[in-house]
């Protein structure tokens, strides 16, 4: 089955996913101290750095596409795209963060699992993409997230 998301739509989803990840780590940091808190705050910043990278990719692509994608800034569209990914990867309901971040090893393991779920979501999207430009964009996003998973696993 093909995927009807455009490259810009996928980048918008990726930026929303990074926002959700940043909230996840920031909320976890509220229940942590010392090196675990520092790790979680640094992870939240990494999510925002990923968002900035995806935002730059978005701006570059949008500049070539013209005004045809202004609808992505409408609140209803943002809400719809957010609903597609909300709490699918990161538990921002607050249920498991406290135990997941009880020590550094648990925090790195939980982070690796969450980031792997992100990779899995993106790979599922990638499988159905038929537009070459959108496939290239999604591949870059996946590669960035795979590197993030590897980083967290190296900390375990």
C-alpha positions as CSV (number, residue, x, y, z in Angstrom):
1,X,0.0,0.0,0.0
2,X,1.4,3.4,-0.9
3,X,1.8,6.3,1.5
4,X,0.1,9.6,0.4
5,X,2.2,11.8,2.7
6,X,4.4,14.4,1.0
7,X,7.9,15.1,2.1
8,X,6.7,18.3,3.8
9,X,4.0,16.5,5.6
10,X,6.5,13.9,6.8
11,X,8.9,16.5,8.0
12,X,6.0,18.2,9.9
13,X,5.2,14.9,11.6
14,X,8.9,14.4,12.4
15,X,9.0,17.9,14.0
16,X,6.0,17.1,16.1
17,X,7.5,13.8,17.1
18,X,10.7,15.6,18.3
19,X,8.5,18.0,20.3
20,X,6.9,15.0,21.9
21,X,10.3,13.4,22.7
22,X,11.5,16.6,24.2
23,X,8.5,16.8,26.5
24,X,9.0,13.1,27.4
25,X,12.6,13.7,28.5
26,X,11.8,17.0,30.2
27,X,8.9,15.4,32.2
28,X,11.2,12.5,33.2
29,X,13.8,15.0,34.4
30,X,11.3,16.4,36.9
31,X,11.4,13.0,38.7
32,X,15.1,12.6,38.6
33,X,18.3,14.0,40.2
34,X,22.0,14.1,39.5
35,X,23.4,12.5,36.4
36,X,20.0,11.0,35.4
37,X,18.4,14.4,35.4
38,X,21.4,15.9,33.4
39,X,21.1,13.0,30.9
40,X,17.3,13.6,30.5
41,X,17.7,17.3,30.1
42,X,20.5,16.7,27.5
43,X,18.2,14.2,25.7
44,X,15.4,16.8,25.6
45,X,17.9,19.3,24.0
46,X,18.9,16.6,21.5
47,X,15.3,16.2,20.5
48,X,15.0,20.0,19.9
49,X,18.3,19.9,17.9
50,X,16.7,17.1,15.7
51,X,13.6,19.3,15.3
52,X,15.8,22.2,14.2
53,X,17.5,20.0,11.6
54,X,14.1,18.7,10.3
55,X,12.8,22.3,10.3
56,X,15.8,23.4,8.1
57,X,15.0,20.5,5.8
58,X,11.4,21.6,5.8
59,X,12.3,25.2,5.0
60,X,14.6,24.1,2.2
61,X,12.0,21.9,0.6
62,X,9.2,24.4,1.1
63,X,11.2,27.1,-0.7
64,X,11.3,24.8,-3.7
65,X,7.6,23.9,-3.5
66,X,6.1,27.4,-3.2
67,X,2.9,28.3,-1.4
68,X,1.1,25.0,-2.0
69,X,1.8,23.7,1.5
70,X,0.7,26.7,3.6
71,X,-2.2,24.5,4.9
72,X,0.3,22.7,7.1
73,X,0.3,25.7,9.4
74,X,-3.4,25.6,10.0
75,X,-4.3,24.5,13.5
76,X,-6.6,21.8,12.4
77,X,-3.9,20.2,10.2
78,X,-1.4,20.4,13.0
79,X,-3.8,18.7,15.4
80,X,-4.5,16.0,12.9
81,X,-0.9,15.2,12.3
82,X,-0.1,15.3,16.1
83,X,-3.0,12.9,16.7
84,X,-1.3,10.4,14.4
85,X,1.8,10.1,16.5
86,X,0.7,11.3,20.0
87,X,1.7,8.9,22.7
88,X,2.6,6.3,20.0
89,X,6.3,6.5,20.8
90,X,6.8,8.5,24.0
91,X,4.6,8.0,27.1
92,X,3.7,11.6,27.9
93,X,0.8,10.6,30.0
94,X,3.3,10.3,32.9
95,X,2.6,6.7,33.7
96,X,6.0,5.1,33.4
97,X,8.5,7.9,33.4
98,X,9.3,7.8,37.1
99,X,10.4,4.1,37.2
100,X,12.0,4.2,33.8
101,X,14.4,6.9,34.9
102,X,15.3,5.6,38.4
103,X,19.0,5.3,37.5
104,X,21.3,5.9,34.5
105,X,21.1,2.4,33.1
106,X,17.3,2.4,33.2
107,X,17.2,5.9,31.7
108,X,19.5,4.9,28.8
109,X,17.5,1.7,28.2
110,X,14.1,3.4,28.3
111,X,15.5,6.1,26.0
112,X,16.9,3.6,23.5
113,X,13.5,1.8,23.4
114,X,11.6,5.0,22.8
115,X,13.9,6.1,20.1
116,X,13.7,2.6,18.5
117,X,9.9,3.0,18.4
118,X,10.5,6.3,16.6
119,X,12.6,4.5,14.0
120,X,10.0,1.8,13.6
121,X,7.2,4.4,13.0
122,X,9.4,6.2,10.4
123,X,10.3,2.9,8.7
124,X,6.7,2.0,8.4
125,X,6.0,5.4,6.8
126,X,9.0,4.9,4.5
127,X,7.8,1.5,3.2
128,X,4.8,3.0,1.5
129,X,6.3,6.2,0.1
130,X,6.3,6.4,-3.7
131,X,7.5,10.0,-4.2
132,X,11.3,9.9,-4.7
133,X,11.9,13.2,-2.9
134,X,9.8,12.1,0.0
135,X,11.7,8.8,0.2
136,X,15.0,10.7,0.4
137,X,13.8,12.9,3.1
138,X,12.4,10.0,5.2
139,X,15.7,8.1,4.8
140,X,17.6,11.1,6.2
141,X,15.2,11.2,9.2
142,X,15.5,7.5,9.8
143,X,19.3,7.7,9.7
144,X,19.3,10.5,12.2
145,X,17.1,8.5,14.6
146,X,19.1,5.3,14.1
147,X,22.2,7.2,15.3
148,X,20.2,8.4,18.3
149,X,19.3,4.8,19.2
150,X,23.0,3.8,18.8
151,X,24.0,6.6,21.1
152,X,21.6,5.6,23.9
153,X,22.6,1.9,23.5
154,X,26.2,2.8,23.9
155,X,25.4,4.3,27.3
156,X,23.8,1.1,28.7
